[in-house]
Amino acid sequence: MAFAEGLQKAGIVTCGKHFPGHGDTHQDSHLTLPTVKRSKSVLEKVELFPFRQAIQKKIPMLMTAHVVFPALDPKNPATLSKKILTDLLRKKWKYNGVIISDDFEMKAISEKYSHAEACVLSLEAGVDMLLICRGGEQGLETVEKVYAEVQKSPFLKSQAFQSHARILRLLHRK
């Protein structure tokens, strides 16, 4: 946190990663979808503890983890989990900073979902910014598909407006 605070004082946006944790895996999410099979109480003490501290210190951005935490959401990796991003992070912890996904080209996500599917699911879960590092030609198609889904869904439209407001606050912070 001291390093993050120093960066922030210098005007550099800091981003905590990978929420809700990634250090307790023996697998690389670039290659496969890891699972952390810890109890909720252990997750609170180990994986979640530093994020609580970061949120108390007003860290402006958090990056998601492409990791499944069965004690928090038995079905979805954190990046696609409403239980983790909206229910825990936004509602229970009252985090109002920007949530950015990790790269959707990582195999933890890309082996099961197209970019567009993963983007829409993550927006529904509470992600504000979507990260595709090497989208190439598929990038424009993904943007068009995601845009179409947002236009069809009042919920996603509302999410987009809220995300836009959070991103603007981040850009204009002092």
PyRosetta script that sets phi, psi and omega in degrees:
from pyrosetta import init, pose_from_sequence

init()
pose = pose_from_sequence("MAFAEGLQKAGIVTCGKHFPGHGDTHQDSHLTLPTVKRSKSVLEKVELFPFRQAIQKKIPMLMTAHVVFPALDPKNPATLSKKILTDLLRKKWKYNGVIISDDFEMKAISEKYSHAEACVLSLEAGVDMLLICRGGEQGLETVEKVYAEVQKSPFLKSQAFQSHARILRLLHRK")
pose.set_psi(1, -32.4)
pose.set_omega(1, 178.8)
pose.set_phi(2, -63.1)
pose.set_psi(2, -41.1)
pose.set_omega(2, 178.2)
pose.set_phi(3, -63.6)
pose.set_psi(3, -45.6)
pose.set_omega(3, 179.5)
pose.set_phi(4, -62.0)
pose.set_psi(4, -42.0)
pose.set_omega(4, 179.2)
pose.set_phi(5, -63.4)
pose.set_psi(5, -39.4)
pose.set_omega(5, 177.2)
pose.set_phi(6, -62.7)
pose.set_psi(6, -44.2)
pose.set_omega(6, 177.7)
pose.set_phi(7, -61.1)
pose.set_psi(7, -44.8)
pose.set_omega(7, -179.1)
pose.set_phi(8, -63.1)
pose.set_psi(8, -38.5)
pose.set_omega(8, 177.5)
pose.set_phi(9, -63.7)
pose.set_psi(9, -28.5)
pose.set_omega(9, 178.3)
pose.set_phi(10, -85.6)
pose.set_psi(10, 2.6)
pose.set_omega(10, 177.7)
pose.set_phi(11, 87.5)
pose.set_psi(11, 14.0)
pose.set_omega(11, -179.1)
pose.set_phi(12, -98.8)
pose.set_psi(12, 129.5)
pose.set_omega(12, 178.7)
pose.set_phi(13, -70.5)
pose.set_psi(13, 130.4)
pose.set_omega(13, 177.4)
pose.set_phi(14, -103.6)
pose.set_psi(14, 152.0)
pose.set_omega(14, -178.4)
pose.set_phi(15, -138.3)
pose.set_psi(15, 118.9)
pose.set_omega(15, 174.9)
pose.set_phi(16, -80.5)
pose.set_psi(16, 139.7)
pose.set_omega(16, 179.0)
pose.set_phi(17, -150.0)
pose.set_psi(17, 154.1)
pose.set_omega(17, -1.1)
pose.set_phi(18, -110.2)
pose.set_psi(18, 113.8)
pose.set_omega(18, -175.6)
pose.set_phi(19, -73.0)
pose.set_psi(19, 134.9)
pose.set_omega(19, 4.8)
pose.set_phi(20, -94.2)
pose.set_psi(20, 17.3)
pose.set_omega(20, 177.7)
pose.set_phi(21, 148.7)
pose.set_psi(21, 157.1)
pose.set_omega(21, 179.1)
pose.set_phi(22, -152.2)
pose.set_psi(22, -7.4)
pose.set_omega(22, -174.2)
pose.set_phi(23, -76.2)
pose.set_psi(23, -11.9)
pose.set_omega(23, -175.7)
pose.set_phi(24, -103.7)
pose.set_psi(24, 29.9)
pose.set_omega(24, 178.9)
pose.set_phi(25, -114.0)
pose.set_psi(25, 154.0)
pose.set_omega(25, 174.8)
pose.set_phi(26, -110.9)
pose.set_psi(26, 9.4)
pose.set_omega(26, -179.8)
pose.set_phi(27, -121.9)
pose.set_psi(27, 153.2)
pose.set_omega(27, -179.5)
pose.set_phi(28, -99.2)
pose.set_psi(28, 120.0)
pose.set_omega(28, -178.0)
pose.set_phi(29, -68.6)
pose.set_psi(29, -9.3)
pose.set_omega(29, 171.4)
pose.set_phi(30, -69.9)
pose.set_psi(30, -23.9)
pose.set_omega(30, -173.1)
pose.set_phi(31, -112.6)
pose.set_psi(31, -25.9)
pose.set_omega(31, -176.9)
pose.set_phi(32, -160.2)
pose.set_psi(32, 172.2)
pose.set_omega(32, 178.5)
pose.set_phi(33, -92.9)
pose.set_psi(33, 107.7)
pose.set_omega(33, 179.2)
pose.set_phi(34, -74.8)
pose.set_psi(34, 157.4)
pose.set_omega(34, 174.1)
pose.set_phi(35, -130.1)
pose.set_psi(35, 135.0)
pose.set_omega(35, 174.8)
pose.set_phi(36, -109.2)
pose.set_psi(36, 108.5)
pose.set_omega(36, -174.6)
pose.set_phi(37, -96.9)
pose.set_psi(37, 58.1)
pose.set_omega(37, 176.8)
pose.set_phi(38, -103.4)
pose.set_psi(38, 153.3)
pose.set_omega(38, 176.5)
pose.set_phi(39, -69.2)
pose.set_psi(39, 162.8)
pose.set_omega(39, 179.5)
pose.set_phi(40, -60.8)
pose.set_psi(40, -38.7)
pose.set_omega(40, -179.1)
pose.set_phi(41, -66.6)
pose.set_psi(41, -38.3)
pose.set_omega(41, 177.1)
pose.set_phi(42, -69.5)
pose.set_psi(42, -41.3)
pose.set_omega(42, 177.1)
pose.set_phi(43, -58.9)
pose.set_psi(43, -41.5)
pose.set_omega(43, 178.9)
pose.set_phi(44, -59.1)
pose.set_psi(44, -42.4)
pose.set_omega(44, -175.5)
pose.set_phi(45, -79.0)
pose.set_psi(45, -31.1)
pose.set_omega(45, -172.0)
pose.set_phi(46, -108.7)
pose.set_psi(46, -66.1)
pose.set_omega(46, -173.6)
pose.set_phi(47, -73.0)
pose.set_psi(47, -44.3)
pose.set_omega(47, -173.3)
pose.set_phi(48, -82.8)
pose.set_psi(48, -25.3)
pose.set_omega(48, -174.9)
pose.set_phi(49, -52.6)
pose.set_psi(49, -50.5)
pose.set_omega(49, -178.2)
pose.set_phi(50, -64.7)
pose.set_psi(50, -29.2)
pose.set_omega(50, 178.4)
pose.set_phi(51, -71.9)
pose.set_psi(51, -36.7)
pose.set_omega(51, 174.9)
pose.set_phi(52, -60.2)
pose.set_psi(52, -43.2)
pose.set_omega(52, 178.9)
pose.set_phi(53, -62.6)
pose.set_psi(53, -44.8)
pose.set_omega(53, -179.5)
pose.set_phi(54, -62.4)
pose.set_psi(54, -39.9)
pose.set_omega(54, 179.8)
pose.set_phi(55, -67.4)
pose.set_psi(55, -40.4)
pose.set_omega(55, 176.6)
pose.set_phi(56, -61.2)
pose.set_psi(56, -31.3)
pose.set_omega(56, 179.6)
pose.set_phi(57, -88.8)
pose.set_psi(57, 7.1)
pose.set_omega(57, 174.7)
pose.set_phi(58, 68.4)
pose.set_psi(58, 39.9)
pose.set_omega(58, 175.1)
pose.set_phi(59, -60.2)
pose.set_psi(59, 130.9)
pose.set_omega(59, -169.8)
pose.set_phi(60, -81.0)
pose.set_psi(60, -14.5)
pose.set_omega(60, -175.9)
pose.set_phi(61, -149.8)
pose.set_psi(61, 143.8)
pose.set_omega(61, 173.8)
pose.set_phi(62, -129.2)
pose.set_psi(62, 140.4)
pose.set_omega(62, 174.8)
pose.set_phi(63, -101.9)
pose.set_psi(63, 140.0)
pose.set_omega(63, -178.8)
pose.set_phi(64, -78.2)
pose.set_psi(64, 162.9)
pose.set_omega(64, 175.6)
pose.set_phi(65, -107.9)
pose.set_psi(65, 135.5)
pose.set_omega(65, 172.4)
pose.set_phi(66, -85.9)
pose.set_psi(66, 67.1)
pose.set_omega(66, -176.3)
pose.set_phi(67, -140.0)
pose.set_psi(67, 140.7)
pose.set_omega(67, 175.5)
pose.set_phi(68, -91.6)
pose.set_psi(68, 132.5)
pose.set_omega(68, 175.9)
pose.set_phi(69, -120.9)
pose.set_psi(69, 89.7)
pose.set_omega(69, -174.5)
pose.set_phi(70, -54.7)
pose.set_psi(70, -30.1)
pose.set_omega(70, 179.7)
pose.set_phi(71, -69.3)
pose.set_psi(71, -21.8)
pose.set_omega(71, 179.5)
pose.set_phi(72, -103.3)
pose.set_psi(72, -38.8)
pose.set_omega(72, 177.5)
pose.set_phi(73, -157.1)
pose.set_psi(73, 105.4)
pose.set_omega(73, -175.3)
pose.set_phi(74, -68.7)
pose.set_psi(74, -13.1)
pose.set_omega(74, -171.9)
pose.set_phi(75, -105.1)
pose.set_psi(75, -40.5)
pose.set_omega(75, -168.5)
pose.set_phi(76, -114.6)
pose.set_psi(76, 145.6)
pose.set_omega(76, 169.3)
pose.set_phi(77, -65.4)
pose.set_psi(77, 154.7)
pose.set_omega(77, -174.6)
pose.set_phi(78, -52.0)
pose.set_psi(78, -40.6)
pose.set_omega(78, -178.7)
pose.set_phi(79, -57.4)
pose.set_psi(79, -28.1)
pose.set_omega(79, -176.8)
pose.set_phi(80, -111.7)
pose.set_psi(80, 14.8)
pose.set_omega(80, -171.8)
pose.set_phi(81, -105.6)
pose.set_psi(81, 112.2)
pose.set_omega(81, 173.8)
pose.set_phi(82, -65.2)
pose.set_psi(82, -35.7)
pose.set_omega(82, 179.4)
pose.set_phi(83, -60.2)
pose.set_psi(83, -38.8)
pose.set_omega(83, -177.3)
pose.set_phi(84, -85.0)
pose.set_psi(84, -49.7)
pose.set_omega(84, -173.5)
pose.set_phi(85, -79.5)
pose.set_psi(85, -42.2)
pose.set_omega(85, -178.2)
pose.set_phi(86, -91.4)
pose.set_psi(86, -54.6)
pose.set_omega(86, -174.5)
pose.set_phi(87, -67.2)
pose.set_psi(87, -46.5)
pose.set_omega(87, -178.9)
pose.set_phi(88, -81.8)
pose.set_psi(88, -60.7)
pose.set_omega(88, -171.5)
pose.set_phi(89, -69.6)
pose.set_psi(89, -51.7)
pose.set_omega(89, -175.7)
pose.set_phi(90, -78.4)
pose.set_psi(90, -50.5)
pose.set_omega(90, -173.2)
pose.set_phi(91, -82.8)
pose.set_psi(91, -54.5)
pose.set_omega(91, -176.0)
pose.set_phi(92, -70.3)
pose.set_psi(92, -46.1)
pose.set_omega(92, -177.2)
pose.set_phi(93, -90.8)
pose.set_psi(93, -8.4)
pose.set_omega(93, 177.5)
pose.set_phi(94, 60.0)
pose.set_psi(94, 36.2)
pose.set_omega(94, 178.2)
pose.set_phi(95, -76.8)
pose.set_psi(95, 126.5)
pose.set_omega(95, -179.1)
pose.set_phi(96, -120.8)
pose.set_psi(96, 18.0)
pose.set_omega(96, 174.7)
pose.set_phi(97, -82.2)
pose.set_psi(97, -174.0)
pose.set_omega(97, -179.0)
pose.set_phi(98, -85.5)
pose.set_psi(98, 134.4)
pose.set_omega(98, 173.8)
pose.set_phi(99, -107.6)
pose.set_psi(99, 123.4)
pose.set_omega(99, 177.3)
pose.set_phi(100, -114.5)
pose.set_psi(100, 140.4)
pose.set_omega(100, 177.3)
pose.set_phi(101, -74.0)
pose.set_psi(101, 161.1)
pose.set_omega(101, 165.0)
pose.set_phi(102, -79.5)
pose.set_psi(102, 175.7)
pose.set_omega(102, -175.3)
pose.set_phi(103, -64.0)
pose.set_psi(103, 125.4)
pose.set_omega(103, 179.8)
pose.set_phi(104, -74.1)
pose.set_psi(104, -6.1)
pose.set_omega(104, 177.3)
pose.set_phi(105, -84.8)
pose.set_psi(105, -8.0)
pose.set_omega(105, 177.0)
pose.set_phi(106, -66.4)
pose.set_psi(106, 142.9)
pose.set_omega(106, -173.4)
pose.set_phi(107, -64.1)
pose.set_psi(107, -22.8)
pose.set_omega(107, 176.7)
pose.set_phi(108, -54.7)
pose.set_psi(108, -31.5)
pose.set_omega(108, -179.8)
pose.set_phi(109, -108.1)
pose.set_psi(109, -46.4)
pose.set_omega(109, -171.0)
pose.set_phi(110, -67.9)
pose.set_psi(110, -19.1)
pose.set_omega(110, 177.8)
pose.set_phi(111, -74.3)
pose.set_psi(111, -20.5)
pose.set_omega(111, -176.9)
pose.set_phi(112, -112.7)
pose.set_psi(112, -26.2)
pose.set_omega(112, -173.7)
pose.set_phi(113, -129.2)
pose.set_psi(113, 148.5)
pose.set_omega(113, 168.8)
pose.set_phi(114, -73.7)
pose.set_psi(114, 165.2)
pose.set_omega(114, 177.1)
pose.set_phi(115, -56.1)
pose.set_psi(115, -46.5)
pose.set_omega(115, -177.2)
pose.set_phi(116, -62.9)
pose.set_psi(116, -44.8)
pose.set_omega(116, 178.8)
pose.set_phi(117, -60.4)
pose.set_psi(117, -47.3)
pose.set_omega(117, -179.0)
pose.set_phi(118, -63.3)
pose.set_psi(118, -40.9)
pose.set_omega(118, 179.4)
pose.set_phi(119, -62.2)
pose.set_psi(119, -47.1)
pose.set_omega(119, -178.7)
pose.set_phi(120, -64.5)
pose.set_psi(120, -44.6)
pose.set_omega(120, 179.1)
pose.set_phi(121, -61.7)
pose.set_psi(121, -38.9)
pose.set_omega(121, -179.4)
pose.set_phi(122, -71.5)
pose.set_psi(122, -36.7)
pose.set_omega(122, 174.9)
pose.set_phi(123, -62.5)
pose.set_psi(123, -42.4)
pose.set_omega(123, 177.4)
pose.set_phi(124, -62.6)
pose.set_psi(124, -32.1)
pose.set_omega(124, -179.4)
pose.set_phi(125, -76.7)
pose.set_psi(125, -23.7)
pose.set_omega(125, 178.7)
pose.set_phi(126, 127.5)
pose.set_psi(126, 6.0)
pose.set_omega(126, 178.0)
pose.set_phi(127, -71.7)
pose.set_psi(127, 140.6)
pose.set_omega(127, 179.0)
pose.set_phi(128, -95.3)
pose.set_psi(128, -39.1)
pose.set_omega(128, -176.5)
pose.set_phi(129, -125.5)
pose.set_psi(129, 139.0)
pose.set_omega(129, -177.0)
pose.set_phi(130, -107.5)
pose.set_psi(130, 134.9)
pose.set_omega(130, -176.7)
pose.set_phi(131, -116.1)
pose.set_psi(131, 115.4)
pose.set_omega(131, 171.3)
pose.set_phi(132, -127.6)
pose.set_psi(132, 109.0)
pose.set_omega(132, -169.4)
pose.set_phi(133, -75.8)
pose.set_psi(133, -35.3)
pose.set_omega(133, -178.3)
pose.set_phi(134, -134.4)
pose.set_psi(134, 60.1)
pose.set_omega(134, -174.1)
pose.set_phi(135, -67.8)
pose.set_psi(135, -25.4)
pose.set_omega(135, 179.9)
pose.set_phi(136, 51.5)
pose.set_psi(136, -141.7)
pose.set_omega(136, -179.4)
pose.set_phi(137, -63.0)
pose.set_psi(137, -29.4)
pose.set_omega(137, -179.6)
pose.set_phi(138, -67.6)
pose.set_psi(138, -21.0)
pose.set_omega(138, -176.6)
pose.set_phi(139, -59.9)
pose.set_psi(139, -49.3)
pose.set_omega(139, -179.3)
pose.set_phi(140, -63.8)
pose.set_psi(140, -42.6)
pose.set_omega(140, 177.9)
pose.set_phi(141, -60.4)
pose.set_psi(141, -41.5)
pose.set_omega(141, 178.3)
pose.set_phi(142, -62.2)
pose.set_psi(142, -46.7)
pose.set_omega(142, 179.5)
pose.set_phi(143, -58.7)
pose.set_psi(143, -45.4)
pose.set_omega(143, -179.3)
pose.set_phi(144, -62.8)
pose.set_psi(144, -43.0)
pose.set_omega(144, -179.7)
pose.set_phi(145, -66.8)
pose.set_psi(145, -42.4)
pose.set_omega(145, 179.8)
pose.set_phi(146, -66.1)
pose.set_psi(146, -43.9)
pose.set_omega(146, 178.2)
pose.set_phi(147, -57.6)
pose.set_psi(147, -44.6)
pose.set_omega(147, 179.9)
pose.set_phi(148, -61.4)
pose.set_psi(148, -41.5)
pose.set_omega(148, 178.7)
pose.set_phi(149, -66.0)
pose.set_psi(149, -40.2)
pose.set_omega(149, 178.3)
pose.set_phi(150, -63.8)
pose.set_psi(150, -40.8)
pose.set_omega(150, -179.7)
pose.set_phi(151, -64.4)
pose.set_psi(151, -31.2)
pose.set_omega(151, -178.6)
pose.set_phi(152, -80.6)
pose.set_psi(152, -19.8)
pose.set_omega(152, -170.6)
pose.set_phi(153, -114.4)
pose.set_psi(153, 114.2)
pose.set_omega(153, 175.4)
pose.set_phi(154, -58.1)
pose.set_psi(154, -36.3)
pose.set_omega(154, 178.4)
pose.set_phi(155, -62.7)
pose.set_psi(155, -48.3)
pose.set_omega(155, -179.9)
pose.set_phi(156, -66.1)
pose.set_psi(156, -35.0)
pose.set_omega(156, 175.9)
pose.set_phi(157, -61.5)
pose.set_psi(157, -45.4)
pose.set_omega(157, 178.4)
pose.set_phi(158, -61.7)
pose.set_psi(158, -43.2)
pose.set_omega(158, 177.3)
pose.set_phi(159, -60.0)
pose.set_psi(159, -42.5)
pose.set_omega(159, -178.7)
pose.set_phi(160, -62.5)
pose.set_psi(160, -41.6)
pose.set_omega(160, 177.9)
pose.set_phi(161, -64.6)
pose.set_psi(161, -41.8)
pose.set_omega(161, 178.2)
pose.set_phi(162, -65.0)
pose.set_psi(162, -42.3)
pose.set_omega(162, 178.2)
pose.set_phi(163, -62.6)
pose.set_psi(163, -43.4)
pose.set_omega(163, 179.4)
pose.set_phi(164, -58.1)
pose.set_psi(164, -44.1)
pose.set_omega(164, 179.8)
pose.set_phi(165, -63.1)
pose.set_psi(165, -42.6)
pose.set_omega(165, 178.9)
pose.set_phi(166, -64.7)
pose.set_psi(166, -41.0)
pose.set_omega(166, -179.8)
pose.set_phi(167, -66.2)
pose.set_psi(167, -41.2)
pose.set_omega(167, 177.1)
pose.set_phi(168, -62.3)
pose.set_psi(168, -41.8)
pose.set_omega(168, 177.1)
pose.set_phi(169, -60.4)
pose.set_psi(169, -40.5)
pose.set_omega(169, 179.0)
pose.set_phi(170, -63.5)
pose.set_psi(170, -45.1)
pose.set_omega(170, -178.8)
pose.set_phi(171, -66.1)
pose.set_psi(171, -31.7)
pose.set_omega(171, -174.9)
pose.set_phi(172, -104.3)
pose.set_psi(172, 12.5)
pose.set_omega(172, -179.8)
pose.set_phi(173, -70.1)
pose.set_psi(173, 158.4)
pose.set_omega(173, 178.8)
pose.set_phi(174, -121.7)
pose.dump_pdb("model.pdb")
